[in-house]
Amino acid sequence: MWGGRFAEGPSAVMREINASIPFDKRLWQQDIAGSKAHVAMLGAQGIVSAADAAAISAGLDRVAADFAANGVPEDLTLEDIHMVTESRLAEAIGPAAGRLHTARSRNDQVATDFRLWVRDAIDQAEAALAALQDALLARADEHAESVMPGFTHLQSAQPVTLGHHLMAYFEMFGRDRSRLADARARMNLCPLGSAALAGTGFPVDRHATAAALGFDGPTRNSLDSVSDRDFAIEYLTAAAQCSLHLSRLAEEFVVWASQPFGFVALSDQWSTGSSIMPQKRNPDAAELVRGHSGRIAGCLVSLMMTMKGLPLAYSKDMQDDKPPVFEAHDLLGLSIAAMTGMVESAAFRTDRMRALAESGFATATDLADWLVREAGVPFREAHHITGRAVAAAEAAGVRLHELPLETLKGIDDRIGEGVYGVLSVDASVASRTSFGGTAPARVRDAIAAARAARAEEGR
Protein backbone atom coordinates (compact mmCIF):
# COMPACT_ATOMS: atom_id res chain seq x y z
CA MET A 1 0.00 0.00 0.00
CA TRP A 2 2.89 2.36 0.69
CA GLY A 3 4.95 1.49 -2.42
CA GLY A 4 4.69 4.89 -4.02
CA ARG A 5 6.17 6.75 -1.06
CA PHE A 6 8.33 4.33 0.91
CA ALA A 7 11.37 2.54 -0.51
CA GLU A 8 11.62 0.06 2.33
CA GLY A 9 9.02 -2.07 4.07
CA PRO A 10 8.23 -1.85 7.79
CA SER A 11 10.17 -3.80 10.38
CA ALA A 12 8.60 -6.91 11.83
CA VAL A 13 7.82 -5.08 15.07
CA MET A 14 6.32 -2.14 13.22
CA ARG A 15 4.19 -4.50 11.19
CA GLU A 16 2.90 -6.16 14.34
CA ILE A 17 2.22 -2.99 16.33
CA ASN A 18 0.61 -1.30 13.32
CA ALA A 19 -1.76 -4.12 12.36
CA SER A 20 -5.28 -4.21 13.75
CA ILE A 21 -6.64 -7.15 11.74
CA PRO A 22 -6.41 -9.56 14.73
CA PHE A 23 -9.25 -7.63 16.40
CA ASP A 24 -10.92 -5.42 13.80
CA LYS A 25 -11.78 -8.45 11.68
CA ARG A 26 -14.96 -8.44 13.80
CA LEU A 27 -16.06 -5.48 11.68
CA TRP A 28 -16.15 -7.44 8.43
CA GLN A 29 -19.93 -7.44 8.05
CA GLN A 30 -20.10 -3.71 8.68
CA ASP A 31 -17.18 -3.12 6.31
CA ILE A 32 -18.94 -5.02 3.53
CA ALA A 33 -22.21 -3.17 4.17
CA GLY A 34 -20.51 0.23 4.17
CA SER A 35 -18.59 -0.58 1.00
CA LYS A 36 -21.73 -1.74 -0.81
CA ALA A 37 -23.55 1.46 0.13
CA HIS A 38 -20.55 3.53 -0.97
CA VAL A 39 -20.15 1.88 -4.37
CA ALA A 40 -23.89 2.05 -5.04
CA MET A 41 -23.69 5.80 -4.44
CA LEU A 42 -20.58 6.11 -6.64
CA GLY A 43 -22.44 4.39 -9.46
CA ALA A 44 -25.60 6.47 -8.99
CA GLN A 45 -23.55 9.67 -9.05
CA GLY A 46 -21.59 8.64 -12.14
CA ILE A 47 -18.31 8.73 -10.23
CA VAL A 48 -17.65 5.16 -11.34
CA SER A 49 -19.27 3.38 -14.25
CA ALA A 50 -22.40 1.33 -13.77
CA ALA A 51 -20.48 -1.75 -14.93
CA ASP A 52 -17.71 -1.27 -12.37
CA ALA A 53 -20.22 -0.53 -9.60
CA ALA A 54 -22.11 -3.73 -10.37
CA ALA A 55 -18.90 -5.78 -10.53
CA ILE A 56 -17.67 -4.36 -7.22
CA SER A 57 -21.00 -4.99 -5.48
CA ALA A 58 -21.13 -8.59 -6.73
CA GLY A 59 -17.49 -9.08 -5.76
CA LEU A 60 -18.19 -7.81 -2.25
CA ASP A 61 -20.96 -10.40 -1.94
CA ARG A 62 -18.44 -13.10 -2.89
CA VAL A 63 -15.95 -11.81 -0.33
CA ALA A 64 -18.67 -11.75 2.34
CA ALA A 65 -19.62 -15.34 1.56
CA ASP A 66 -15.97 -16.37 1.84
CA PHE A 67 -15.54 -14.58 5.18
CA ALA A 68 -18.74 -16.17 6.50
CA ALA A 69 -17.63 -19.64 5.47
CA ASN A 70 -13.92 -19.51 6.22
CA GLY A 71 -13.33 -16.57 8.55
CA VAL A 72 -11.26 -13.47 7.95
CA PRO A 73 -7.56 -14.16 7.33
CA GLU A 74 -5.13 -12.37 9.64
CA ASP A 75 -2.60 -11.02 7.15
CA LEU A 76 -0.51 -8.47 9.07
CA THR A 77 0.90 -7.05 5.84
CA LEU A 78 -2.61 -5.84 4.97
CA GLU A 79 -2.99 -4.22 8.41
CA ASP A 80 -6.76 -4.08 8.87
CA ILE A 81 -10.14 -5.36 7.79
CA HIS A 82 -10.49 -2.64 5.16
CA MET A 83 -7.34 -3.66 3.29
CA VAL A 84 -8.06 -7.39 3.69
CA THR A 85 -11.50 -6.85 2.14
CA GLU A 86 -10.10 -4.76 -0.70
CA SER A 87 -7.37 -7.32 -1.35
CA ARG A 88 -9.88 -10.17 -1.52
CA LEU A 89 -12.08 -8.05 -3.77
CA ALA A 90 -9.16 -7.52 -6.15
CA GLU A 91 -8.57 -11.26 -6.26
CA ALA A 92 -12.25 -11.75 -7.07
CA ILE A 93 -12.83 -9.10 -9.78
CA GLY A 94 -9.45 -7.68 -10.80
CA PRO A 95 -8.40 -4.02 -11.25
CA ALA A 96 -11.94 -2.64 -10.95
CA ALA A 97 -11.66 -3.28 -7.21
CA GLY A 98 -9.32 -0.31 -7.00
CA ARG A 99 -12.20 2.04 -7.81
CA LEU A 100 -14.03 1.17 -4.59
CA HIS A 101 -11.88 3.51 -2.51
CA THR A 102 -12.73 6.53 -4.65
CA ALA A 103 -13.97 9.49 -2.56
CA ARG A 104 -13.37 7.85 0.80
CA SER A 105 -10.55 7.29 3.29
CA ARG A 106 -9.94 4.57 5.78
CA ASN A 107 -10.69 7.28 8.34
CA ASP A 108 -14.33 7.76 7.41
CA GLN A 109 -14.57 4.08 6.50
CA VAL A 110 -13.60 2.84 9.96
CA ALA A 111 -15.68 5.55 11.65
CA THR A 112 -18.70 4.28 9.72
CA ASP A 113 -17.96 0.60 10.31
CA PHE A 114 -17.44 1.18 14.01
CA ARG A 115 -20.70 3.14 14.38
CA LEU A 116 -22.56 0.35 12.63
CA TRP A 117 -20.98 -2.22 14.95
CA VAL A 118 -21.72 -0.23 18.12
CA ARG A 119 -25.27 0.34 16.92
CA ASP A 120 -25.71 -3.42 16.55
CA ALA A 121 -24.15 -3.97 19.98
CA ILE A 122 -26.62 -1.56 21.53
CA ASP A 123 -29.54 -3.34 19.88
CA GLN A 124 -28.30 -6.70 21.19
CA ALA A 125 -27.82 -5.41 24.73
CA GLU A 126 -31.21 -3.69 24.74
CA ALA A 127 -32.96 -6.88 23.61
CA ALA A 128 -31.13 -8.96 26.22
CA LEU A 129 -32.08 -6.51 28.96
CA ALA A 130 -35.70 -6.64 27.87
CA ALA A 131 -35.59 -10.43 28.30
CA LEU A 132 -34.08 -9.99 31.77
CA GLN A 133 -36.87 -7.55 32.64
CA ASP A 134 -39.45 -10.09 31.50
CA ALA A 135 -37.87 -12.71 33.77
CA LEU A 136 -37.98 -10.28 36.69
CA LEU A 137 -41.63 -9.47 35.96
CA ALA A 138 -42.58 -13.14 35.97
CA ARG A 139 -40.87 -13.85 39.28
CA ALA A 140 -42.17 -10.61 40.85
CA ASP A 141 -45.72 -11.58 39.92
CA GLU A 142 -45.16 -14.98 41.48
CA HIS A 143 -43.94 -13.37 44.71
CA ALA A 144 -45.98 -10.16 44.96
CA GLU A 145 -47.11 -11.21 48.45
CA SER A 146 -43.99 -13.09 49.63
CA VAL A 147 -42.67 -11.27 52.70
CA MET A 148 -38.95 -10.76 53.15
CA PRO A 149 -36.79 -8.45 55.23
CA GLY A 150 -35.85 -5.18 53.60
CA PHE A 151 -32.37 -3.99 54.47
CA THR A 152 -30.42 -0.82 54.98
CA HIS A 153 -26.72 -1.20 55.87
CA LEU A 154 -27.46 -4.93 55.40
CA GLN A 155 -29.40 -4.71 58.68
CA SER A 156 -33.04 -5.71 58.89
CA ALA A 157 -34.99 -2.48 58.36
CA GLN A 158 -38.64 -2.94 57.32
CA PRO A 159 -40.50 -5.87 55.81
CA VAL A 160 -41.03 -5.73 52.06
CA THR A 161 -42.16 -8.26 49.50
CA LEU A 162 -39.87 -10.24 47.25
CA GLY A 163 -41.91 -9.03 44.30
CA HIS A 164 -41.22 -5.43 45.30
CA HIS A 165 -37.51 -6.18 45.65
CA LEU A 166 -37.31 -7.77 42.19
CA MET A 167 -39.24 -4.90 40.64
CA ALA A 168 -36.55 -2.51 41.91
CA TYR A 169 -34.15 -4.22 39.52
CA PHE A 170 -36.75 -4.09 36.76
CA GLU A 171 -36.66 -0.30 37.13
CA MET A 172 -32.86 -0.19 37.12
CA PHE A 173 -32.59 -2.21 33.93
CA GLY A 174 -35.29 -0.08 32.35
CA ARG A 175 -33.10 2.97 32.90
CA ASP A 176 -30.16 1.07 31.45
CA ARG A 177 -32.20 0.41 28.33
CA SER A 178 -33.11 4.08 28.08
CA ARG A 179 -29.45 5.07 28.34
CA LEU A 180 -28.59 2.68 25.53
CA ALA A 181 -31.45 4.04 23.44
CA ASP A 182 -30.29 7.61 24.03
CA ALA A 183 -26.74 6.69 23.01
CA ARG A 184 -28.04 5.00 19.86
CA ALA A 185 -30.11 8.03 18.88
CA ARG A 186 -27.17 10.41 19.26
CA MET A 187 -24.72 8.24 17.33
CA ASN A 188 -27.02 7.46 14.41
CA LEU A 189 -25.39 9.81 11.91
CA CYS A 190 -23.17 8.57 9.10
CA PRO A 191 -19.51 9.68 8.73
CA LEU A 192 -19.10 8.15 5.26
CA GLY A 193 -18.07 10.78 2.72
CA SER A 194 -16.03 12.80 5.19
CA ALA A 195 -12.93 11.21 3.65
CA ALA A 196 -9.64 11.67 5.54
CA LEU A 197 -10.67 14.84 7.39
CA ALA A 198 -11.69 17.60 4.96
CA GLY A 199 -14.44 16.02 2.88
CA THR A 200 -14.03 15.20 -0.80
CA GLY A 201 -14.13 17.03 -4.12
CA PHE A 202 -16.11 14.24 -5.76
CA PRO A 203 -19.87 14.87 -6.10
CA VAL A 204 -20.84 12.30 -3.46
CA ASP A 205 -24.34 11.97 -2.08
CA ARG A 206 -23.82 11.53 1.65
CA HIS A 207 -27.53 11.50 2.36
CA ALA A 208 -27.93 8.48 0.08
CA THR A 209 -25.24 6.44 1.80
CA ALA A 210 -26.58 7.42 5.21
CA ALA A 211 -30.07 6.27 4.28
CA ALA A 212 -28.79 3.04 2.76
CA LEU A 213 -27.06 2.16 6.04
CA GLY A 214 -30.03 3.02 8.24
CA PHE A 215 -28.66 6.27 9.64
CA ASP A 216 -30.83 9.30 10.28
CA GLY A 217 -28.55 11.40 8.08
CA PRO A 218 -24.90 12.30 7.51
CA THR A 219 -22.64 13.82 10.15
CA ARG A 220 -22.31 17.58 9.80
CA ASN A 221 -18.57 18.20 10.15
CA SER A 222 -15.93 16.15 8.40
CA LEU A 223 -13.25 16.79 11.06
CA ASP A 224 -15.54 15.74 13.87
CA SER A 225 -16.75 12.75 11.85
CA VAL A 226 -13.40 11.01 11.71
CA SER A 227 -11.79 12.21 14.93
CA ASP A 228 -14.20 11.51 17.77
CA ARG A 229 -15.28 8.30 19.42
CA ASP A 230 -17.74 9.75 21.89
CA PHE A 231 -20.38 7.37 20.54
CA ALA A 232 -18.24 4.44 21.69
CA ILE A 233 -17.50 6.10 25.03
CA GLU A 234 -21.21 6.74 25.55
CA TYR A 235 -21.97 3.09 24.78
CA LEU A 236 -19.30 2.03 27.28
CA THR A 237 -20.72 4.45 29.85
CA ALA A 238 -24.16 2.87 29.50
CA ALA A 239 -22.60 -0.60 29.55
CA ALA A 240 -20.62 0.20 32.70
CA GLN A 241 -23.69 1.53 34.51
CA CYS A 242 -25.66 -1.53 33.45
CA SER A 243 -22.86 -3.79 34.69
CA LEU A 244 -23.05 -2.09 38.09
CA HIS A 245 -26.75 -2.95 38.31
CA LEU A 246 -26.02 -6.51 37.21
CA SER A 247 -23.27 -6.71 39.83
CA ARG A 248 -25.65 -5.57 42.57
CA LEU A 249 -28.22 -8.19 41.60
CA ALA A 250 -25.46 -10.80 41.42
CA GLU A 251 -24.33 -9.82 44.91
CA GLU A 252 -27.89 -10.30 46.17
CA PHE A 253 -27.80 -13.85 44.85
CA VAL A 254 -24.37 -14.50 46.37
CA VAL A 255 -25.55 -13.31 49.80
CA TRP A 256 -28.96 -14.92 49.57
CA ALA A 257 -27.47 -18.28 48.57
CA SER A 258 -25.18 -18.35 51.61
CA GLN A 259 -26.20 -20.60 54.49
CA PRO A 260 -26.67 -17.75 57.02
CA PHE A 261 -29.30 -16.24 54.73
CA GLY A 262 -30.65 -19.24 52.87
CA PHE A 263 -33.05 -17.12 50.82
CA VAL A 264 -32.40 -18.84 47.51
CA ALA A 265 -31.17 -22.13 46.09
CA LEU A 266 -29.41 -21.69 42.75
CA SER A 267 -29.92 -24.38 40.17
CA ASP A 268 -27.13 -26.72 39.08
CA GLN A 269 -27.00 -24.77 35.80
CA TRP A 270 -25.68 -21.67 37.54
CA SER A 271 -23.53 -23.23 40.30
CA THR A 272 -20.25 -25.10 40.55
CA GLY A 273 -18.76 -27.45 43.11
CA SER A 274 -15.56 -27.52 45.09
CA SER A 275 -12.47 -29.52 44.19
CA ILE A 276 -12.08 -30.60 47.82
CA MET A 277 -15.39 -29.98 49.66
CA PRO A 278 -18.15 -32.12 48.14
CA GLN A 279 -20.95 -30.36 50.02
CA LYS A 280 -20.32 -27.01 48.35
CA ARG A 281 -22.60 -25.33 45.82
CA ASN A 282 -20.79 -22.17 44.79
CA PRO A 283 -22.57 -19.22 43.11
CA ASP A 284 -19.73 -18.83 40.61
CA ALA A 285 -21.85 -17.40 37.79
CA ALA A 286 -23.07 -14.59 40.05
CA GLU A 287 -19.54 -13.96 41.30
CA LEU A 288 -18.24 -13.72 37.74
CA VAL A 289 -20.97 -11.25 36.81
CA ARG A 290 -19.89 -9.23 39.83
CA GLY A 291 -16.29 -9.40 38.66
CA HIS A 292 -17.10 -8.52 35.06
CA SER A 293 -18.42 -5.15 36.16
CA GLY A 294 -14.90 -4.09 37.08
CA ARG A 295 -13.55 -5.13 33.71
CA ILE A 296 -16.32 -3.29 31.86
CA ALA A 297 -15.65 -0.14 33.88
CA GLY A 298 -11.98 -0.58 33.01
CA CYS A 299 -12.87 -0.69 29.32
CA LEU A 300 -14.61 2.68 29.68
CA VAL A 301 -11.61 4.23 31.41
CA SER A 302 -9.26 2.75 28.81
CA LEU A 303 -11.02 4.39 25.88
CA MET A 304 -11.47 7.68 27.73
CA MET A 305 -7.73 7.83 28.40
CA THR A 306 -6.96 6.99 24.78
CA MET A 307 -9.07 9.89 23.54
CA LYS A 308 -8.40 12.51 26.22
CA GLY A 309 -5.46 14.34 24.60
CA LEU A 310 -5.76 13.78 20.86
CA PRO A 311 -5.68 16.79 18.56
CA LEU A 312 -7.92 16.81 15.49
CA ALA A 313 -8.24 14.84 13.38
CA TYR A 314 -7.31 11.13 13.22
CA SER A 315 -4.38 9.71 15.17
CA LYS A 316 -3.17 6.12 15.20
CA ASP A 317 -3.95 5.92 18.93
CA MET A 318 -7.56 5.61 17.85
CA GLN A 319 -6.83 2.15 16.51
CA ASP A 320 -7.00 1.10 20.17
CA ASP A 321 -10.65 2.19 20.37
CA LYS A 322 -12.06 -1.17 19.39
CA PRO A 323 -10.58 -3.76 21.81
CA PRO A 324 -12.20 -2.25 24.94
CA VAL A 325 -15.54 -1.90 23.18
CA PHE A 326 -15.42 -5.48 21.92
CA GLU A 327 -14.42 -6.77 25.37
CA ALA A 328 -17.16 -4.83 27.15
CA HIS A 329 -19.77 -6.02 24.65
CA ASP A 330 -18.81 -9.67 25.17
CA LEU A 331 -18.73 -9.39 28.96
CA LEU A 332 -22.00 -7.48 29.13
CA GLY A 333 -23.78 -10.03 26.95
CA LEU A 334 -22.54 -12.91 29.12
CA SER A 335 -23.50 -11.09 32.31
CA ILE A 336 -27.04 -10.29 31.18
CA ALA A 337 -27.59 -13.84 29.95
CA ALA A 338 -26.27 -15.31 33.21
CA MET A 339 -28.45 -13.11 35.40
CA THR A 340 -31.50 -13.85 33.26
CA GLY A 341 -30.90 -17.56 33.71
CA MET A 342 -30.44 -17.22 37.46
CA VAL A 343 -33.59 -15.15 37.89
CA GLU A 344 -35.65 -17.61 35.83
CA SER A 345 -34.42 -20.74 37.61
CA ALA A 346 -33.81 -19.62 41.21
CA ALA A 347 -35.78 -21.40 43.91
CA PHE A 348 -36.70 -18.70 46.40
CA ARG A 349 -37.09 -19.93 49.98
CA THR A 350 -39.89 -17.65 51.05
CA ASP A 351 -40.32 -19.50 54.36
CA ARG A 352 -36.79 -18.52 55.34
CA MET A 353 -37.35 -14.95 54.14
CA ARG A 354 -40.50 -14.62 56.24
CA ALA A 355 -38.80 -16.07 59.32
CA LEU A 356 -36.00 -13.51 59.13
CA ALA A 357 -38.44 -10.69 58.44
CA GLU A 358 -40.26 -11.59 61.64
CA SER A 359 -37.12 -11.90 63.76
CA GLY A 360 -35.41 -8.57 63.24
CA PHE A 361 -37.88 -6.09 64.81
CA ALA A 362 -38.60 -4.96 61.25
CA THR A 363 -42.01 -3.58 62.21
CA ALA A 364 -40.60 -1.06 64.68
CA THR A 365 -41.38 1.81 62.33
CA ASP A 366 -44.99 0.62 62.21
CA LEU A 367 -45.21 1.03 65.99
CA ALA A 368 -43.82 4.55 65.72
CA ASP A 369 -46.24 5.38 62.91
CA TRP A 370 -49.15 4.01 64.97
CA LEU A 371 -48.22 6.28 67.87
CA VAL A 372 -48.15 9.29 65.54
CA ARG A 373 -51.38 8.37 63.77
CA GLU A 374 -53.48 7.05 66.65
CA ALA A 375 -52.09 8.81 69.74
CA GLY A 376 -50.91 12.09 68.25
CA VAL A 377 -47.36 11.58 69.47
CA PRO A 378 -44.68 13.66 67.65
CA PHE A 379 -42.59 11.34 65.50
CA ARG A 380 -39.31 12.00 67.30
CA GLU A 381 -40.95 11.07 70.62
CA ALA A 382 -42.59 8.04 68.98
CA HIS A 383 -39.17 7.00 67.67
CA HIS A 384 -37.79 7.09 71.23
CA ILE A 385 -40.73 5.11 72.64
CA THR A 386 -40.35 2.50 69.93
CA GLY A 387 -36.65 2.17 70.65
CA ARG A 388 -37.49 1.33 74.26
CA ALA A 389 -40.02 -1.27 73.07
CA VAL A 390 -37.41 -2.89 70.82
CA ALA A 391 -34.97 -3.00 73.73
CA ALA A 392 -37.62 -4.65 75.89
CA ALA A 393 -38.39 -7.27 73.24
CA GLU A 394 -34.71 -7.96 72.71
CA ALA A 395 -34.16 -8.40 76.44
CA ALA A 396 -37.15 -10.75 76.69
CA GLY A 397 -36.07 -12.74 73.63
CA VAL A 398 -39.39 -12.23 71.84
CA ARG A 399 -40.58 -10.53 68.70
CA LEU A 400 -42.09 -7.09 68.90
CA HIS A 401 -45.66 -8.24 68.37
CA GLU A 402 -45.18 -10.86 71.13
CA LEU A 403 -44.63 -8.25 73.85
CA PRO A 404 -47.59 -8.23 76.29
CA LEU A 405 -49.78 -5.15 76.22
CA GLU A 406 -48.93 -4.39 79.84
CA THR A 407 -45.25 -4.26 78.92
CA LEU A 408 -45.98 -1.88 76.06
CA LYS A 409 -48.21 0.27 78.26
CA GLY A 410 -45.48 0.30 80.87
CA ILE A 411 -43.27 1.92 78.27
CA ASP A 412 -45.95 4.41 77.28
CA ASP A 413 -49.55 4.43 78.50
CA ARG A 414 -50.82 5.74 75.16
CA ILE A 415 -50.17 2.38 73.50
CA GLY A 416 -53.44 0.45 73.15
CA GLU A 417 -54.71 -2.93 71.98
CA GLY A 418 -55.02 -1.68 68.39
CA VAL A 419 -51.27 -1.59 68.00
CA TYR A 420 -51.23 -5.33 67.42
CA GLY A 421 -53.01 -4.74 64.13
CA VAL A 422 -49.87 -3.15 62.68
CA LEU A 423 -47.06 -5.14 64.27
CA SER A 424 -47.22 -8.26 62.08
CA VAL A 425 -45.09 -8.33 58.93
CA ASP A 426 -48.18 -8.92 56.77
CA ALA A 427 -49.93 -5.90 58.24
CA SER A 428 -46.78 -3.86 57.76
CA VAL A 429 -46.34 -4.58 54.06
CA ALA A 430 -50.08 -4.26 53.42
CA SER A 431 -50.03 -0.77 54.93
CA ARG A 432 -47.35 0.56 52.55
CA THR A 433 -49.86 1.63 49.93
CA SER A 434 -48.19 4.82 48.72
CA PHE A 435 -47.41 4.92 45.00
CA GLY A 436 -44.32 2.78 44.47
CA GLY A 437 -44.72 1.12 47.87
CA THR A 438 -44.30 -2.51 48.83
CA ALA A 439 -47.96 -3.34 49.50
CA PRO A 440 -48.90 -6.36 47.37
CA ALA A 441 -51.64 -4.32 45.68
CA ARG A 442 -49.11 -1.66 44.67
CA VAL A 443 -46.65 -4.32 43.48
CA ARG A 444 -49.32 -5.84 41.26
CA ASP A 445 -50.16 -2.39 39.93
CA ALA A 446 -46.49 -1.87 39.08
CA ILE A 447 -46.30 -5.24 37.36
CA ALA A 448 -49.43 -4.54 35.31
CA ALA A 449 -48.08 -1.14 34.25
CA ALA A 450 -44.73 -2.66 33.33
CA ARG A 451 -46.36 -5.38 31.24
CA ALA A 452 -48.49 -2.82 29.45
CA ALA A 453 -45.38 -0.80 28.66
CA ARG A 454 -43.57 -3.91 27.40
CA ALA A 455 -46.56 -4.76 25.20
CA GLU A 456 -46.51 -1.22 23.78
CA GLU A 457 -42.80 -1.62 22.97
CA GLY A 458 -43.59 -4.69 20.90
CA ARG A 459 -46.08 -2.90 18.65
N, C-alpha and C positions, 0 to 999 in steps of 0.2 A: 504493500500500500504506500510505502514511503519512497519508492524507487526513484521518483523524479527529483527528490530533494536530498536524500541521504545516500552517501556512497557506501557506507558500511551498515550491516545489520546490527540489531541490538544484542547486548550480551545476554547470556542465559539468565542471569539474575534479573536484568531489566525486562526480559520477555516474561518472566514469571510474575514479577511485581506489577507489570503493566496489564496483564491479561485478566479479564473478568469473566471469561466464558465458563469457568467452573461453577459460578453461581448465577450469572445472568442468563444462562441457558433456560432458566425457568420462565423467561419472558418470551419464549419462542412463539407461542400462540398470539400474544399481543403484537409481536414484531411482524408476524405474517399479516395480521388484520390491518395494522397501520400501513404496511407497505401496499396492500391491495387497495385500500382507500386512496392512498397517495397516487398510485399509478392510474387508477380510474379517473381521478381528477386531472392528472397530466394529459390523459387521452382526451377527456372532455374539453379541455382548454386548448387543445392543439399544440401543447408543448412537446409531446411525443406523438408519433403516428398512431393511428388506431390499431394497425397491425402489431406494432411493438407493444402497445398497451395490452392487447389481448394475449400476446405471447408471454409477457411478463406475468400477467395475472394467472394464466394457466400453469406457468412454471412454478409460481409460488404455491399453488395447490399441490403440485407434485412434491415440492420440498416439504410442505406441511405433512403430507401423507408419509413421507420418509421419516420425518422427525417423530411422528406419532407411532410408527411401527418400530423404529430402531433407536430412538433417542437422539439427542443432539451431540455430535462429536465434540470433544474438548481439544480443539486444535489451538494451542497457545500462540502460534504464529498469526492466527486470524483475530486474536485478542478478545472479541466479544460476539454476542449473538447476532449483531447486525452484520458483521463481516462474514460470519459463518453462513448466515442465510444468503447473503449476496454471492458468496463463493459457490454454494450449492446451486443457486439459481443459474449462475454462469455455466456450470457443468450441465445443467438441464437444457438451457435454451441458447447458449452461446453469447456472442457479443452484445446482443440486445439487452442483456441483463444489466449492462453498464449504464443504461438510460434510467434505471429505477431511481438512482440517487440524485437525479436532476431536481434542483430547487429545494433540496433539503440537506440537512447536516445530521451527523450522528447526535448532535446536541438536542435538536428538537425531536429527533427520532426516539432517543431514549427517554426524554421527558414525556413523550406521548405514550410510549410503551409502559413506562412505570406508572403513569396515571391510570391507564387501563387496568394494570395488574392490581393496584391498590383499590380501585373501584370494585373489582371482582372480589378482592379480599374482604372489603366492607360488606358486600352483599352476602358473602358466605357467613361472616360472623353474625350479621343481623339475623339471618335465618336460623342459625344455631341457637342464638339467644332466645328467639321466639319459641323454639322447641323447649328450651329450658323453662321458660315462663309457663308454657302449657303444662309441663310436668309439675311445677310448683302449684299451679291452679288446681290440678287434679288432687294432689295430696292435701292442699289446704281445704278443699271442699270436703274431703274425707274426714278431716280433723278440725272442722270449724268449732266443735264443742269440746275438744280434748284439752283438758286443763294441764298447764305446765307452769313451772316457776318462771317468771320474767326476772332478768338480772340487770343490775347495774354494778360495776366494779366486780363482776362475777360473783356477787352476793345476791341471795334471794331478795327480791325487791317487792314485786306485786305479782299476783297470779295473772297469767294471760292464757290464750289458747294457742295450741300448736298451729292451727290454721292462720291465726293472726301473725305469728312469728314467721311462717313461710311466706305470707303475703308481703312482709317487709322486704324480702329478697326479690319478690316479683317486681316491686316498685323500683328497687335499685337497678335491676337488669333492664327495666323499661327506660330508665334514664340513660343507661349505657347505649341502648338502641338509638335513642334520640341523638346522643352525641355522635354516633357513627353516621346517622342520617344527615346531621348538620355538616359533618366533615365531607360527606359525599357530595352534598349540594354545592359546597364552596369549591371543591376541586374539579367539578364537572365542566371544565373549559379545556379546549384542545390547543396544545402548543404547536402542532404540526403546521409548517409553513413559516415558522419563525427563523428557520435556518440556523446558522451558527450563533448569531446574536443580534443581527441587524435587520432581519427580514431578507427578502429576495427580490431581485429585479424581474424574475419571471412572473407572468400574469396568473398567479395561482389563485384558486378559489378556496380560501380557508374555511368559509362557511360550509362548503360542500363536504370537505373532509371531516369537519367537526360533526356534521349531521350523520355522515356515513358511519361514524364510530360511536354514535349515541351520546355525543356531548351536547350541551345546551348551546354552544357557540364556540368561537375561537377565543383564545386569550387575547388581551388587548395591548400588551407591550412585549415586544420580542425579547428584550433583555431580561425582563422578569420571567418570561416563559421558560427560558433555558437555564436560569441561574438559581431558582428557588426550589426548595423541597418542603415547603411548609405543609403541603398536602400530606406528605408522608409523615411529617412530625405530628400533624393533627390526628392522623390515623393512629400513630403510636401512643399519643396522649389518651385517646379514647380507649385503646386496647389496654394501656396501663391501668386506667381507672377501672375498667371492667375486671381486670385481673385482681385488683384489690378486693372487689366485691366477691369474686369467686374464691379468693383466699379466705375471706371472712366466713363464707358459707362452709368451706372445707374445714376451717378450724372448728366450727360448730360440730361438724360430724366427728372430728378427731376427739373433741372433749366428750361429746355425747356417747361415743362408742367405748369410752374408758369405763372400767368396772366401777369406780366411785360414782359415776353418773348413771350409766346403764340405760340411757334414754333411747338408744337405737342399736340395732344389730345390722351390720352391713352384710350384704350378700357375699357369697364366695367370689362372685365376678369382680368385686371391687375391694378384695382383701388379699393379703398374702400371709404366709406362715413364717415361722422362725426356723433357722437352720439348727437350733439347739433346743428350743423350748416348744414341744409339740402342742401345748395348750393354747398358743398364741394365735390371735386373729388380728393382724396389723392393718390399720387403715392407710395403707401405703398410697393408694390413688389420691386420697384427700391430702395427704402430706405432700405429694408431688405437685398437686395443684397449688398448694400453699407456697411451695418452693418456686414454681414457675413464675409467680407474680414478681419475684425479685429479678428474675432474668428478663422479663418483659419490660419492667421499669428500667433496667440497665440498657435495653435496646433503645428506649426513648432517649436516655441521657447520651448514649453513644452518637446517635444521629444529630442531636442538638449541638454537641461539642464539635462534630465534623463541620457543621454549617456556620458556627457562631462568628468566624472571623474572615469569611471568604469575600473578596471583592467581586463585583460584577465583571464578567458574566460567569462562564463555566470554568471550573478548575477540576483537575484530576482527582482531588480529594473526594469529589462528589461520586466517584465510582464506588466509594464505600457506603453509599446510601442504602444499597439494596440488602446486604447481609443482615443488618439488624431488623429490617422490615420483614424479610422472609422468616427469620427466626421467631419474631414475635407472632407472626401469623400462625406458624405451625404450633407454637406453644399454646396460643389462645384457643385454637381449634381443639386441641387435645383436652385442654382444661374444661372448656364448655361441655364437650362430649362426656367427659368423666363425671362432672357434677350432675349432668342430666341423668346419666345412668344411675348414680347413687341416689338421687332424689326419687326416681321411679321405683327403685327396688328396695329401698330401706324399709326395715321392719321397725316401726316406732313402738316403743314400749310405753304406752300411755299410762299404764298402771304405775310404773316407776315415776313417771313425770308427775302424776297426781300426788303420789306419796310425798315427794320432795316439795311440791307446792304447798302441801298442808303442814309441813314440818318446820318451815322457816319463818314463821310469824309474818307471812306475806300479806296478810289482811290487816296489818297494823294501820295502814293509811285509811282503810275503811272505817275503823273505829274512830280515828280522828275526824274523818268526814261526817260520821254520824253525830259526834258531839257538836260539830259546827252546825249541822243541818237541823238536828232535833232539839238540842239544848242551848243553842245560841252561843256556844263557847267560841271565843276568838281562836283562829287556827293555831297560832303559836302556843296558846295555853293548851289546846287540844293535843297538839304535838307532844307537849311535856307530859300530859296525863297518859297518853298512849305509851310513851316510853316507859313509864312506871308500870303499866299493865304488862308490857312485854317482859320487863325485868321480873315481875311476879310469876309469869308463866314459865319463864326460863328457870327460875329457882325451884318451881314446883314440878318441873319436868313434864309439863303438859302443853298442848297447843292453845292458842289464844282463845278459841271458841270453847275450850274445855274448862276455862276458869269459872268457878262458881260466881253467881251474881253478887253474893255478899262480898266476895273478894274484890270484884270490880267496883261495887258501891263503896267499899272501904277506901278505894283509891280516889274515887270522886262520886259523891252522892247523886250527881245528875245522870249517871249511867243507869238506864232502865232495861227492862226485859227485852224491849224491841231491838236492842243492839245485836242480839243473837241472829237476827234476820240478815245481818250484813257480814258476819264474821266467817261464814263458810267460803271456800274458794269458789264454789259455783255462784253464790250470791254476789261475790266480788266481781267476777268477770261479767256476769249478767248486768251489773249496774253500770258498766263502762260503755254507755250508749252514745257518747259524743261521736260526731262524725270522725271516722278513722280509728275509733276505739276498738277494744278487744272483745266486746260483747258478741256472742255468736251471731246475733241478728245483724250486727254491723259487718262482721266478717263475711257473712253470706251476701250482704249488699255489695261489698267490695268485690267479691268473686263474680257476682252477676255483672257488675259494671265492667270488670276486666274482660270477661268473656264476650260481652257485647262489643267492646273495643277491638278485641282480637278478630271477631267476626267481620267488623267493618274494614279492618285491614285487608282481609282476604277478598273483598269485593273489587 
